[in-house]
Amino acid sequence: MAGHGGSKTAVIAAVVGNLIIAIIKFIAAAITGSSAMISEGIHSLVDTGNGGLLLLGMNRAKRPADEGHPFGHGKALYFWTLVVSVSIFGIGGGMSLYEGISHIRHVAPNAVLGDPTVNYIVLGIAVLVEGWSFSVAMREFIKAKGSKGSWEYIRSAKDPSTYTVVLEDSAAMTGLVFAFLGVFFGHLLGNPYLDGVASILIGLLLMAVAFVLAFETKGLLLGEGVDAATLADMRRRIEADPAVSGVGDILTMYMGPHELLVNLGVQFAPGTSVEESRKAIGRIEADIAGAYPECTRIYIEAESLRAPA
């Protein structure tokens, strides 16, 4: 079974980086009163907590099967990833949106903007730390996706931990750009409202990321199976066995990032003995498991051996 070593490294790097950045941003926000910096601080704090939830989900997913969970706990990662998406949407996006709207509503038209130097220093530090975290996440993401396109991989991946960190870090880097532009143009044009606009844009960005995560995780929680090409290859492998005359439905479901359940029915050629059928079942299981190591449970119904109705 494949491990979570690479994605776990990316998550830990994200947690450490976001915690450092959150502290620095809140200090800057307290000094300057910048709405965009408050939103960015909230964003980094939420990302820190989300990283912790992902680590929790990854650890829970490794727990072995028991009587209460005979197929294991693999879907725990999917559940906690969904919680992360809700957190990003409600806490990160919602609070940033509220902070921006509140700032625009209550800022005085003749407000005097303070010295933005602290904001620039903090944003510069944040870019360096976030860039380090993002580089770690991207390295693991590129390794995981192989030759697939980024969006193609996100749509097909069964381990959401790696691309969740990449999406969060991408949103964080983009959020830093919004915060910089809000502070810079706000002081350049003498317009204090632009700081609140930047905060609103950060909130909308986080909500968009949350929507993508929730949409992808929903399918995994409901029980996704293999893609059409994999299903066709499995059928071809089964039909190639000399003892098999036909293949019924092949039902698959991911019970975790690296745990695939396969149920299928086969019809054996007339005259096939029970012993020959048993050997054929062994060959089919070995062939499928060899080609697809994530197939941890394969159940084969020998339709020719069923008692007539």
Phi, psi and omega in degrees: 000134179292152182260183180248018187305311183296311181293327178294321177300316180296319181294316180297318178299320180294319180298311181298312181298315183293324179295316178299314182295319181301315180299314181295318182294319180293326176296316179295320180296322179294326181283317188260338183075018182288127178293320180297323180290325175298315179297319179294323176296316177299316180303311182293324179294317178297318179297325177297312178297322180294323176298320177297320178294322178296318178297320177299313179298320180294321179290318179295325182294337181278351182297139183290164177294150177218185182297323180283335180227076186296339179259014177088186184244022185304326184285356176301323179297321179294319180298311183290332174293323176295320176299320178299317180296321177294320179297315179299317182292307188282311184277304182294301182292315183296315181290324177295318178297315179297316181298318180294314179296318179298319180296315181296321182290328189252351179290138180284140181303327182257025182298142179264123181281136180280181180292121183275005187304316181300318179300317181295319179297314181296317179297323178296315178297318181298321179298319180294312182292315180294324178296322177296313179299317181295321181295321177296314181296318181293324179298316179289325180295314180296321178296321183286320186281339179061231183275356181288153172290158184300311182291323178299319180293316180300320181291330186257345185294142177255354175247100186282353188295318183292310183286339175296315179295320180296316179296318179297314181292325176296317178296323180295316179296318178294322178298323177296323177295315178300316181297317179298313181297321179297315179292314184296306183288331176299318179281325180296318182263357181065033184243101182291345181289334183295333177296318177291324177299319178299320179296320178295318179297321177297318179298316179294323178298314180296321179296322179295316178298318180298321180297316180298314180298315181296319182297315181289322182288330180303314180298321179293321179292323181288338177112075178281147174253191180286164179284170185299322182294318179293319179298318179295322180292321176299316180298319180297318180296319181291316181294338182285345180291132184297339181273352186263131177254344180193157180233129178274214180291142173247109184255124182233152176204132176280119177268357179180175182304327183230032182225105183249127176266131180233123174240130181210158177241136179234151174248127182268154181297146179305139179090358179288125181282167179299318181294319178294323177296319180298318179293322179296318178300318177298319179295317181296314179299315181295321181294313182294315180294327178290322180281328182228087184301339180288350178286089184273340179222118180236121180242124183243126176261117179277097189295330181287347181264356180288145176291141181297148182290000000 
